[in-house]
């Protein structure tokens, strides 16, 4: 007998509307390709065909439990913009929701969001976040504003920082 154990990353998605789901897949297929999709709801033939055409792995109606045994909801009605390209000098993103940047933000690039902000690579450009939290690692030329306050001098490039707004106070970890 051959037994393999794997740790996998899963998006659990409850489909309420075929068009909304197909639009979500079209916009996010690059990041979704690294995940197993656990689908619930009305899974139409058009949805299955789109998943097959995009080589996305999925299962239907599989219950997922966390360590406590309770179902976990990963994303519902997400208004997140996923940026999977390097942002170069002169490029700007202004978005009303949450932003997840998967690549570096170079000096001279600008990102502004009214939601939460997460940067997985180093930031050397200008970031203005008006949400409840940020996860960010900065470079030497970064200029970071959180809810209108310049917090750049409180950060260095040595680690990934968690920045939160709690009771009108900015907390940096």
Steps between C-alpha positions, in 0.01 A plus 500: 500500500624851416368786715582866445399787724465851359418838646285692256365852477126520446252768403151407615255682274122503524358576157185708503515640147663338196601829335660639817696178549620489137611866527683418824682208334591712198650776718676272747591185305874553550477488878225235494727265304706449818198390704247221519154650456233352726173600335156515655171612356376495143788354296377524143650326194633840386685539831651152475604563139669830595689330782614221265600751229715688754649178647370586847474219756166480680272283705126535546317520832788374714465618862816660635564522873768690686688366804210582731263301279303807391455589137726782386401764248795633305347767280146629460402784271863600476577840357873434478717608209791264447799662326731232360744727316798708602394864538752729331570869544210706365239226540206572730222294650206670670242252627201530730535152656781278630825451306736201505833566321688181419803671343734786587390866494786709361593856593277745313201262492189594698231281659196649671217297650204572723504141624774285649842458340736202484837503324683168487818649350701812588342843450713796387215712363220703655218311675190669641272259688177612666387156619509321833836326446812464287763229465809656351878470462667821393812590309729803544292732281152412627248764599214342696179670616248318716168680550664833415801457732850458358636192682813451286743600776352231729586219258824356367566244228584214733162333539139477395298743710141473611339842532154530656253770588338437837292762684651786296853379584751363250673185627811367326628146562 
